[in-house]
Amino acid sequence: MPAKPLPTVPGVHVVSTAYGDGWSGANIILGLDNTQWPFSSSTEGDVVAFTPVKDAKYHLTFNATSTGANGYRVRWITGNENGGYTGGDAAVVSDAAHTYAAGTLATTIPGSFTSGVVKDEASDYAVDFVMSGSEVANGLIGNIGIRGTAGSNDFTINSLTITDDNGNVLVEWSSTEAPFVPDDYEWPASKWDLTTLPSLKDAYSNYFLIGNILGWGSNADATPWGQENDQADPALKDASIISQTEAMFKAQYNVVTPENVMKPENISKAANTYDYTAADKLIAWSKANNIAVHAHTLVWHQQSPAWLNKGDAANRASAKANLESYIANVAGHFKGEVISWDVVNEAFSDNTSTFDGSDWRTGLRKDSPWYIAYESGADASKGESGADYIYDAYVAARLADPDATLYYNDYNETYKFEEIAQMAESLNEKWATDSRNTDPARKLVEGIGMQSHFWVGQDPDVDATEVETTIARFVQAGLRISVSELDISFAANNNYHLDEARQAQQAALYGTLFEIYKKYADNIDRVTFWGKADLQSWRSSGMPLLFDNSYAPKAAFWTVIGLGDTTSSGGSESGSGSGSGSSSGGGSVISYVPSVTEETSSDTKAGQVTIKPKVEMKDGAAAAVVSNDDLTKAWKQAAANAKGKKQVTVEIAAQAGATSYGVQLPAASLSDSGASVISVKTDKATIDIPSNMLAKTDIGAADHVTIRVSDVSTAALNEAVRQQIGDRPVINLEVLVDGSVISWNDPNAPITVSIPYKPTAEELLNPDQIIVWYVDGSGQVIPVPNSHYDAAAGTVVFTTTHFSNYAVAFVVKTFGDIQSVTWAKPAIEAMAARGIITGTTDTTFAPQANIKRADFLVLLVRALELKGTNEQAAKFDDVNESDYYYDAVNIARQLGIVNGTGDNRFNPNSSISRQDMMVLAARAAAAAGKSLQQTGSLSAFGDASKVAAYAQDSVAALVTAGIVQGNNGKLAPQSPLTRAEAAVILYRLWSK
């Protein structure tokens, strides 16, 4: 459990999204060993709240405030985490006998308060229970959980108490947090816009299906909007709103996922008894409205009836028979009615550290009832294990409904992707030789559902690199992909409406994702949102969806629409039918680029100014002019960027057939102090130009200069280089004065260049090997050390101080002896790809060898591209001008990075200690403009006292920055630095 700013009471764990946790609720630990009664008193790292007495009666009272949850459940749970309900609990939790109204006394656990809960009001809830000792037989380990029903994360617990029948207080917990203050924002009346909104399904008709969730809940006679989360929305009691919602769904979506009605506990309460009433209604409604159905789900460790795998069925033979019978009945019933199935759901543990990297089975939930049952009776000598239920489930589903696409579905997939991919590859390999396989060309596990429940403010957040890496791995495994449960929720939001800034932040994240989804559209079947409007979401307090509590489209909606095919969507060209405007990553305005611009225009949003000049085409050359007046007006409106400099973007509209883009700028705009930046954006590259670019360049009396980016042919390059570049971009950057190209090279005015690039699946698995080459006048290629792939922007980025030819390349450089240092291998290969680090031979690296002081300094200067001050620096007596490390030592001396070891000596050939490395690294980082926090504690390391006084600040700064992490709680400051360790430190400095 994460640390929380809440009171600590032994055996009581209270969590809340309001405090930054991933879920809300409370766990009361009564025991941790289900083999004995009374339960065990404690285990390492945890203690019980109290030890129960057999047949004694207890009274639980808790006070809670709903910030969206419409009910609470008190349940038997199997551990100190969210989920993991006992078999006895799961079998009856939804029964009427266990359902109560707020304000009444619940006399059972599980007990559900499902009516009378008032949002924003603090209320008491009371439960009486007796622990007879029989709970052990039903799977109880001894814990009580308090959970929400619909909107389950949207409440806070203010206090809880447990007393015995004599009034003795056994547990008492109360929050020290300030009372919840509800948002005073007045939401307009709920109403769907059914006339002017463009359609999501139409906008993405050329990419993938767009879906959402439905369900009849427990009332089969209700409308499709009767599922639990919808009941939190009072507007859905209005017949006219119900009609609007149905019309909206049909207009926006072309595939539906049943949120609950096809889960096992809702279809089969008892052995060989099936109730398809609610699910059949969903199928019939979908078919009548030409909406495809993705079925969810057949096999899950939660929301499944006990008869399948618990009690007498908790053994391999019984569980296997029940699994195959259940799937044959259920998937067989819906045969031909659904396009795909989530066959197995969430089989992998949240604790990814259990996965050993090579055997997917090590990462599974070992506490899953399916795993436990299959493990009981498994013959290890035959290779059997608890994991076998997964293969049996897919085979049963294939046999029951051969035409449905079979998916595996999970959350936190950006952390679990490798074990998931290995599972699919393993099962598909096994299926290839299975005698029941009548279609050898078809896989058994055909797709992965990436749930994509992201957060703003806590993990998992939207990390473009992680998302792309995950997709690339699944593509490499030959799998289809569905984004199956998408939402992006603000952590600790408590149902506060989102202001413009937070809407823009959320919209940018949705934009990042949809840019990636479009990029992999050939591999993606559908994108399904997990809810229609914020108020109806299971995470409603975080406002996670495209429509707000009043059903109005948010900035995120316009961003997603804007990234689709607007010619298909029926929306206005600007995507602002309701006047909301559209925004994408970084708050920039989405514009639909015409083939030729008519006139110069300017857009301003939140201080970000974009000039869109008129473009003229001639013989493949696109040309534009930005006048001094245009820039003057833009600078007045521009705000400072992240580096404190005003920035204006000049966006040149994409032109069909253009091989070059040139923009004429006032010469004075590039000849000042460098306090501002002009960003020239084209479809070939974006060039961020400091305003001092030409301050030291002789351009005579010229009033204007032209910045030009052009395509470059590789025909003049040698064959080996051409092969390695392949079809990747090669560009030429030039400055022109009076129509003639001039030479430009200024170390004091670095320019950042971003080249749009779509990596291959292989490249995405190793993005640090995507680099940029500088191609010199003789056709030789030289790696640009700072070049890197920016997954969020979909560009390869580099900084340069001279204009020339530049090529995107994918460089794989490895060594035969680094397999033993897997922790350092990625860093070694990334640094080697850029020529920053080399091997001891072409095929060996000697990772365990100590590195010399001179060699580490050479690599440090090279990695950070440090330049000297051109001021005279005192020379060390033991460093000569003929030495290969002379320049690096001289630069470091000028920048104050090295002072020597005493007696005016540097000792270049002696091994460098780890603490000396840290001193040099911290100083070099400062010289390179990489800010490090100068304070920090070393108390976590057992040998902190061995760090010399002169090194303590540097060591603390690198530890705080995550550049130095130690090993087994040790810093080993006086130990020599190995070549492998040096590579890792350099990589972390380089990537900071």
N, C-alpha and C positions, 0 to 999 in steps of 0.2 A: 504494500500500500504506500502511496506517496506521502511525504510529510505534509501536514496541513496545519494552518494557523488556528487550530481548534483545541479545546481543553482535552487533556489526556486522562481517561478513566480506564483502569485495567479491564481488558476484555471488551471494550466498547470502541467501535470504529465508526465515526460519522464522516460522511463525505458529501460534497455538493459541488455542482458545476459553478455555483456562485463563489466558491473559494478556489476555483481553478482546477477542480477534479474532472475526470471524464464522465462521471455519473453521479447521481444523488441517491442517498439512502443511509442506512445504518446497519451494521453487523454487530450482534451481541454474541460473544463467544462463550459457549457453555461446555465445550469439550472438543478434543481433537483426536480421540481414539474410539472408533465405533466397535471395538472388540470387548469393551468392558463397561460395566455400570456400577456405581456412578461413573460418569465420563472422567477422563484424565484431567488432572488439575492444570497442567500447563505443558507447553512445548517450547523449545528454544526460540526466543524472539517473540513470544506471545504468551498471554496468560488468559485464564477464564474470568468472566465477570463474576460468576459464583458457581458453586457445585450444586446441581439440583438434587433434591431428595425424591426418591421414588414415591409416586402417587400424591405428592404435595401439590397444592394449588398456588398459582402465582398470578400476579396482577401487573400487567404492562400498561403504562400510559405514556403516550408521546404527544407533544405539541408540534404542529407543523404548519407552514404557510405555503399554499399552492401559488406558484407563479406560472401555472399552466396545466399542471397535472390535474386530472379530474377524478382521481381516486388514489387510495393507498392499499397496499397488501402487506400483511405480516405473514412471513413464510418460513418454512424449514429450509435451511440452506446447508450445503455440504462443505463450505470453506469460507475463508475470509476474502471473498471477492464478489464481483457482480455476476450473477448467474449461478449455475450449479445447484439447482433445486433438487431436493430428494425425490425419489420415485413416488413415495406416499403423498408428498405434497403435490407434485405435478398431476397426479391422477384425479385429484378432487378440487384443486384450487379454483376452478371456474364453476363449480357446482353451486346451485342456489343455496344449499345448506351452509355454505361458507361465505355468503354474501350479506353485507350489512349496510345500513345507511349511516352517514355521519351523525354523531350524537348518540348512537345506540351502543350497547356493550356487545362486543364480539366474544363469543364463548368457545371459539375454536382457533387453532392454527393448523392450516392456513385460514386466514380471515381477510376478506376484501371489503373495504369501504368504497363502494362504487357509486354512491349517489349522495347528494347533499353537500359536496365539497364546494366551497365558494372561493374563487380566485382572490388572492391578495389578503385574505383573512387568516389570522392565526387561530387554530382550533385544536381542541383536545380529542384524542382517539384512545379508546380503552379496549384491552383484550385480556380475558382470563384464560388460563391454560393449565393443564395438568400434565406432568411428564410421568407416564406410567412405567417406563422402561421398555415398552414395546416398540418405541421409535427406532431402536437399533435395527430391528428386523425389516423396517421399511426404508432403510438407507440413511437414517439420520446420523450425522456425525456429532451433532450437538449444538447447532448454531441457529439463531433467529435473525432473519433479515427483514428490514422495513424497506419497501420499494414503492415506487409510483406505478399507477396503471398507465393509461394513455398520457403522453407527454411526460414519460417516466423520469426525465432528468430535471423536470421543472418544478422543484419545490425545495424548501429548506426545513431541516429539523431544528427546532428551537430548544427542546428539552426532551428527556425521556427518563422514566423511573420504573423500577421493578420492585415490588414488595411481596412478601409472603403473606399467608392468611392471618398471621398474627400482627401484621402491620410493620414488620421489620423491613427497613429499606436495604435492599440488596444491591441495587444499581441506581445511581443518580448521576445524570449528565445534563449539563445545560450549556448552551452556546454563549460565548463572550462576544460574539459579533454584534454589530449594531442591528437593530430590527430592520427587516426588509421594508423599504419604502417603495410603493408601487409607482410606476411611470404615470405621470399626470397627462400624458399625451392623449388627446381625444381622437379616436379613430373615426374616420367618416363611415357612413353606412356601407355595409358590404354590398358590392355589385360587380359582376364580371362585365368587362367590355367585350361585347360580342359583335361589334360592328367595325371598329377601326384597327384592332390588334392584328398584326401579322401572325402567321401560324408557324410554330416551331417545327411541326412535322413537315410542312411544305418547305421551309427554309433549309432543311437537311435531307430532303428527299433524294438528293444525289450522293448522300454520304452514308446514312444509317437510319434506322428506326428511332423515333423519339417516344419514350414511354413514361407512364406514371403508375401509381398503385390504386387499387380499389378493393372493396371488400364489404360483405354484408354484415360483418360482425357476427354476433350470436343470434340475430333476428333475421331469419330467412325471408320474412315477409316485408322487410324494409327495403328502401331504395338502395342503390349501390353505395350511397354515402353513409351507411350505417356502421362502418367500422369504428373501433374505439377512438382513434385519434380524431375522426370527424365529429364525434359526439362532443368534443371540447369546444366546438364552434357553434354558438347558439344560432347563428344565421341559418344553419342547415336544418333548423326546425321549420323554416319558412318554405312553403311549397314553391313559391316563385324563385327563390334562391336555389332550391334543389333543381329546378328546371334549367336555370342559368348554368349551374355547375355541370350538368350533364351535357349541355350544348358546348360549354367551354372545353370539356374533355374531348369531345368528338372533333372539335376544331383544332386542338393543339396536339393531340397524341394519336399514334397509330398502333401502339402495342401497350398491353396492360399486364401488370404483375399483381396477382392476388396477394395482398399483404398478409392475411391470416387464414382465409377460408380453406386453403389447401394444405395447411400444416397438419401433421399427423393427429395432434390432440383434437382438432376440430372436425376430423373426418371419421376417426375410429376411437371411441371411448373404451371399448371392450374387445376382446379377442374375436376376430372374424365378424365384427359388426361394423357396418360402414354407413355413414349418412352423408350423401352428396348434395343435399338440398341446396345449401347456400352456394356451394361451388358451381353447381349446375346452373343456378340463376346467373352467376357471373359469366359463365360460358355462353349462355343464351343471349345475354345482353351484348356481349362483345361480338358475337357472330352477327347479330342483327344490325350492328353498327359498323361492320367491316373493320373491327379492331382485333389484331392478333393477340394471342394469350401466351405469355411465358409463365409456366407453372412453377410454383414455389411452395413447398420443398418436400422431398420424399424422406430423407434421412438426416436427422439432426439430434444433437445431444440434449436439446431443450424442446419444450412444447411437444413432447411425444408421450403417448400413453404407456403406463408401466408394463402392460401385457407384452409389449414388444421385446423387452430386453432386461427386465428387472424381476426380482423375486424368483419364482420357479423358472423363469426364462433367462436368468442371468448365467447362462452357459453357452458354449459355442454352438452346440447342435440345435438347441431351442431357438436361440437368437437368429441363427442362420435361416431356419425354417420360417420363423415369423417374418423376418425381413423379406425373404423371397415371396412369401404369400401376400404380405402387405403391398409390395410394389406391383406384383402381378395384378392384384385387384384394383389398386388406385390408378397406376399408369395405364392399365388395361381399360379401365372405365373411361379415361379421357383420351384414349387412342384416337388419333386423327383430329382432335379438337384443339391441341396446343402445338405451338411451333417448337418449343424447347422446354426442358426441365432443369431445375436445380436439383440434381440427384442427391448429392451430399453437400451439406451446408456447415461451414465453420468447423472443420475437423482438426485444424491445427491450433496449437496452444498459443496464447498471447505471449508467453515467455519464449521468445525466439532463441534464447541462449541454450535451450535444450537441443536444438537442431545442430548436429555435428558437422554440417556442411556437405556431407556426401550420402547420407542415408535419410531419406525423407521421413521415414517412420519414426526417427528420433524426435521429430518436431511435433508429433501428434498430441492431441489431448489424451493423456493416459487416464483421466478421470471421466471420460465420456462413457456413459452406460453401454454404448455399442462396443467400445474398445474393451471394457472390463468383461463383458459377456463373451466376446470372441476370444479373449485371452484365456478364459476359463475353459480348459479342455484342449488348448492349442498344443500341437506336437512340434516342439522347436526343432527336432531332428528332421522334420519334413519341411522346415522353413515356415511353419505356421506361426502367426502372431495375432495380437489384437487388431492389427491394422487391416486384416483381411476382409472386414466388413465392407470396406470401401470398394474393393474390386467386385465383391458379390453384388453390391447395390447397383453398380453400373451395368453389370451383365444382366441382372434382372430387369432393369429399365430398358435396355436395348431389346431384350426378348419381348417385353410387354408392349412397347411402342417403337417399332423399328424406324419410323420416319421422324421422330422428334430428335432435335439436337440436344446432346447431353452435356450439361455444364457442371462445373464445380464452382461454388460460391463462397467467398470469404471477405472479411474486413481486415484492415491494417495490411492490405495486400502489398503495399510498397515495402513492408518489412519482411513479409513471409514469402515473397515471390519465388525465391530459389527452391524452397522445399515444395511449394505447390507445383512448380514446373517439373521438378524431379518426380513427384508423384504421378503426374499425368504421363510423363515419358515412360515410367516404369510400368504403369498399368496398360498403356498402349502397346508396349513391347510384349507384355504377357498375352494380351488379347490377340496379337498377330498370329500366335500359334495355338489359340484355343479352338477346339473342334466345333464349338458353337458359332464361330465367326463365319458367316456366309458372305461377307463383303470385305475381303482382305485389304482393299484400298481405303477403307474407312476406319477412322480411329474410334476407340471406345469412349475415352474422355475427349470431347471435341472442342470444348471451350471453357474459359475461365470467366466467372463473374467477379469483376473488380467492384466491390461495394462502394468504395470512394466516399465514405463518411468522413469528411475533412472538418478541421477546426480552424478558426482564426484565433490565435492566442495560445494554443497548446497543440501537442502532437496527437495524431498525425495532421500536419498542415499540408498545404498545397506546395510541394517541392517538385518543380518541373523535372529536375534531373531524376528524382526518385520515380516519378510517374513514367517518364520515358524509358528508364532502365527496366522497370517492371514490364511495360508493354513489350519492349524489345525481347525480353527473355521469353515471354509467352509466345511471341511470334517465332522465335528461334525454335521453340518446342513444337511448332506446327499447329498451334491452337488458335481458335477463334476467340474473340474478346467481346464481352459486354460490360459496359459500365452499368452496374445493376441496381445501385441504391444511392444515387448521387445527392448529396447536400453539403453545404459549407456553412457551418454554424459558428456564431461568435460565442466564445467561452465566457461564462459568468455574465451573460447579458441580462438574464431575468426579465425577458419579455419587454425590455425597453425598445422603443422603435429606433430604427437606424437613421442617424442623421446623414446628411449628404456625403460627408467624408467617409463614413463607414460603409455607406452604400457603394461608393466608388471603390473602396478597398475590396469589398466582396465581389463587385463586378469585375475588377481586374483579375481576381483569382479564377472566377468562372471563365474569363477570357483566356487565361493561361491554359486551362484545361481543354477548352474547346479548340484552341489552336492545335494542341497536341492530338486531340481526337480526330480532327480533320486530317492531320498529317498521316494518321494510321487508319484512315477510313476504310481502306481495302481490307483491313483485318478486324474491324469492329462491326458487330451486327446491330447493336442498339445502344442507346444511352437512355437510361431510365432514372427519372427524378423520384426521390422517396417522399412524395407529398405534393399536394397541389398548391397550397398557400401556407404561409408561415403558421397561422393559427391551427392548421390541421396537421402539422408536422409532429412527429414523435420527439423532436428536439425544438419545440416551438419557441421556447424562450430565447434561443440563439438566432432566431429569424433567418433560417438557413436556405430558403427557397427563392424562386424567381418572382413570386407574388406575395404581397404583404398581408397583414391581418384583414384588410378591407378588400382584398383581391386585386389591388392595383399593381400593375407591373412595376418592378423595381429596376434600378440601374442594371442589375445583373441580367434581367430579361432582355433589355435593349442591347447589351453587349453580346449575349448569345445569339440573338437574332441578327445583329450586325455582322457576325462572323459567318453566318449561313449564306445560302444563295438567295439574295434578296429578290432576284427576278422571279423566283418561284413562290416567294412568301406572300406576295400580295400586299406587302407593307410599303410605306412611303420610302423614298430613296434615302432619307436621313434616318429612318428608323425611329421617328419621334412622333408617332401618331397621337400620343396623349400629352405631348409637350414635355416629356421627361428628358429628351435627348439621350444619346447613347455614349457609353464610355467603355474603355478597354484598359489593358495593362497600364499602370502608372497614371491613370486619369486622363490619358490623351483621348481626343475625339476621334471616333471612327468615321471615316469618310469613304464613300464608294467612288473609286478612282475612275474618272471618265477617260476615254481614249485620247482626247486632246483637251487641254484646259482653255477656257475662253478668255479669262482675264485673271489678273492677280487678286487673290483674296487672302483673308487672314482670319484664323480662328483663335480665340483665347478662352481657356478654361483653367480656373484655379491658378492663374499666373503662368501657365504653360502656353506659349504663343507659337503658332504655326503659320508661316507665310507660304501660300501656295501660288507661285508665280505662273504666268502664262508660259506655255511650252510650245516651241516650234521645232518641227522635224525636217531634216534634210539629209538624204543619203545615209540614213541610219544614225545620225547624230542628233540627239535631243538637246536643245539649248533653252536656257531661261535666264532672265535678268531680274535681279533684286535691286531696286533703287535705294539711294540714301534715305529718301523719305520713308520708304517701306520699313527699313531697319530702324530709323529713328522712332517711328510710331511703335514698333514692336518692342524696342528696349524699354520704353516708358511703361509698358504693360507687363513686361516679363518679371518673373520672380526668380530668386536665387535657387540653383539646383542643390543637390546634396553636398557639393563641395564649396558652397557659398558663392558660386559664380552665376551671374545672370545668363540665361540660355534662351536662344531663339532657334526654332527649327525651320529650315527651308525644305519643304517637301515637294519634290519633283514628281509629278504624276507619271505612272508607268505608261510607256509608249510601246505599242506593238512594233516589233522589228528594230528597236533601238539597240545599237551596239555600244553607245557611249552617252553619258549625260554630262553636260557642262552647265555650271551656274556662274554668272557674272556677278561679282560683289564689289562694293566700293573698297578701294585699296585701303582707305583709312580705317575700315572696320577690322582689318587684320594687322594693323601696325601700331597698336597701343600697348598698354601695360599687361594685358593678359587677364583682365578682371572679368571677362565674359567669354561665352562660347557660342559659335554658330554651328549648328548641326545640320549638315546637308544630307538629306535622306532620299535615296533612290532605291529602285528594286535590285540594283547590283551591289550596293554598299551604302552604309550610313557613315559619314565622316564627321567626327566631332573636332572642330577646329578652334583652338584658342585664339583670342583676339590679338596675341602678340606673334602670330605665326610668321609674319613678314617683317617684324620689327628690326631684325638684323640682316635682312635680305635686300640687296640693291635692286629696286624696281624702277629706278629713275624717277621721272615725273608722272608716271602712270596714275590715272585716276581710278582705274578699274583693274581687277584681276579675275581670272576664271579658274575655278576648281573643276577638274574633270576626272571622271572615273570611266574606264573603258574595259570591254572584254579584251582578253589577250589569247592569241593562238599559241598552242604549245608546239607547233610544228618545228620551230627552231631549236627546241630542247633535245637533249640526247634521249635515246630510246628508254633507258632505265628510268629517267626522271618522268618522261611522258607516261610510262606505264604506272608509276606510283601515283601520279596526279590523277590519271584516269579522266573521268568526266566531271571532276570537282572544279569549282570556280577558280579562275585565274584573272586577276584584275590589274590594271595599270592606273596609278595615281599621278596626276600632273598638275602643275601650276602654269598658267599661260598669262603672259603680258603682251598686249597688242597682238594677239594671235600666235605668239611664239612661245614654245615651252622653255621655261627657265629651270635651272637646277635649284633645288631647295633641300637644305639639310641644317637643322637647328636643334641641338640637344636641349635647349632651354624652352622649346615649344612643342612638346610631344603631342601627337595627334592620335586619337583613338578611332579605329576603323572596325566596323561590324559588318561581316559578310553573311547574308542569309544562306543557310545551309541545312539540308535535311539529311542527317546521317543514316546509314544503313543500319539494319538490326545488329550486325556484328560491331559496328562502330559505337552504337549506343551502349553496348556492354562494356566498352573500354573507352569512354569519352575523353579521358585524359590523353589519349594517343591521337586525338584530332588536333592538328597544329597548323600553323601558317609558315610557309617558306618565303624568305626574301630571295628573289631570282635576280642575280647580279647581271651586269652587262655581258659577261661571257657565258651566261646560261647555267652557272653554278648555283646550287640552292643552299641557303643558310637558314637553319631554324630560327624563328623569332621566339626567344625564351618565354616571353610573357603571353604568347598566344594560347587561347583556350576556347573550348566550346561552352557557350552560354545556353543551357537547355531552356531556360525560361523564355528567352528571346528568340530561340531558334537561329542563333547566329554564331559564327566563329569570330572572336574578338581579339584584337591585338593593338598595341601601341607602338608607334614608330616616330622617328625624328627625321626621316627622309622619305621622299617620294620615289617610287620605282614600281617594279612588278612584284606581285604577291600571289601566292597560290595556296589553296587549302589542300592539306595532305593528311593521310592517315599513316602514321609511322609506328610500326611494331618493332621494338628493339628489346630483346630479352637476353638472358644469360643462362647457361646450363646449370649453374651452381646456386641459383637463388630459390629453388623449390623448397629448400630447408628453412627459408625465412619468409614464409607466406605473409607474415605481418608487414614485411617491408617490400614485397615484390611489386605491388602497384606503384609505390613511390619510386622505386628504382626504375621501373619501366617508363613512368611519366617523365622523370628527369632525363633519362637516356634518350627518349624520343625528341627532346628539345636540344640535345647536345650539351646539356648542363653538366651531366655526369657521364663518365665513360667507364668501361671495364678495364680490368688489368690486362686482358687480351680481348679479342673480338668476341669470344664466346664465354669468358669467365669474368666474374665480378669480385670474387673473394670477399663475400659479405661479412665474414667474421673477423677479417683482418683489421688491425687498428689503423686509423687514418692519421696522417701527419698534420701538424699545425699549418704548414704551407698549403697542403692540398685542400684542407677544409676551407681555408680562406679563399683560395682560387674559386672553389665551387660556390661559396657564399656570394662573392662579387659577381660571378657569372649568373647565378640564379636570380639575384635581385637587380641585375643590370646596373650596378653602381658605377657612377662616373666621378672622377676626381674633380678637385676644385681648381686645378692648374696653379695652385700655390705651392711654393717650395716647402717640402716636408723633410725633416731630418731623416737620414738613411740609417738603417740598422747596420752594425758592423759585420753581421753574418749574412746579409742579403746583398748580392751583387747584381749589377745591371744585366748580366748574362743569364741569370737564373730565370727559369720558366715562370716562376711565381713573382718575379720582381714587380711587374705592373700591378698585380692584385694587391701586393703588400703596400706599394706606394699609394694606391687609391685609398686603401683602408687607413693608412697613416694620415693622409690628408683629411679624411672624414672623421678622424678621431676614434676609429673602431679598434685599432690596436695601439698598445703602448709598449709592448715588449715584455720580456721576462726579467729585466734588470740588466745593468751594465751595458745598456744600448744594444741588447741582443734580442732576437726574435725566436731563436731555436727552431728554425723552419722544419727540420727533419725529425724532431722528436714527436712522439704521439701526443695528441691533444686530449686533455682530460675533459670529462663531460661538463664540469662546471666552467672551465675556460671556454668550451664551445658555447655554453649558454650566455656568457658575457659577450662574446663576439657576435652571436646571433641577435641578442637584444639591441646592441648598438647598431648593427647593420640594419635591423628593421626600422629603427628610428631614422637612420640616414636615408632609407628608401621611402620614408613617409608612411610607414605602416605603424599606426598608433597602437601601443600596448599599454594596458593599465599598469601603472607603476606600483600598485600596492597589491598585496595578496598574502595568503598564509601558506606555510609549508608544513603545518601541523599534521597533515594527513600522512606524511611520510616518516617512517621510523628512523631514518638516518638524516633528518633535516639538520641536526646539530653538527654534522660533518661538512656542511656547506661553508666555505670560507667567507669571511665578512665581506670581502670585496665582490663576491659573486651573489650575495643573498638577494639583492634587489632585482638583478637580472633573472635569476632562477625563478623568483616569485612571479615576475612579469610573464615569463614564458609559460609557467604552470597555469596561471590565471587565464592566459590566452588559449590554453589547450595545445600549445605547440610542444611542450614537454609534459608527458603523462606518467612517467616512471614505470617501474615494473615490480609487481608484487609488493606494492607499498613502499618501494625504495627508489631513491634518486640516484644512488651510486655516484655522487659528485666527483670523487677522486679517481674513478675508474676510467680507463682510456675509452675513447669513442670509437666504435666500429664503423666500417664503411656502410653497413646496412643502416645503423642508427643515424649516420650522417645524412643518408638519402631521405629518411623519413622526416628529419628536422627540416631539411631544405624544402621538401615538398610542402610541409605545413606552412612554412614561411612564404613560399611562393604562392600558395593558394589562398593566403589570408587577404 
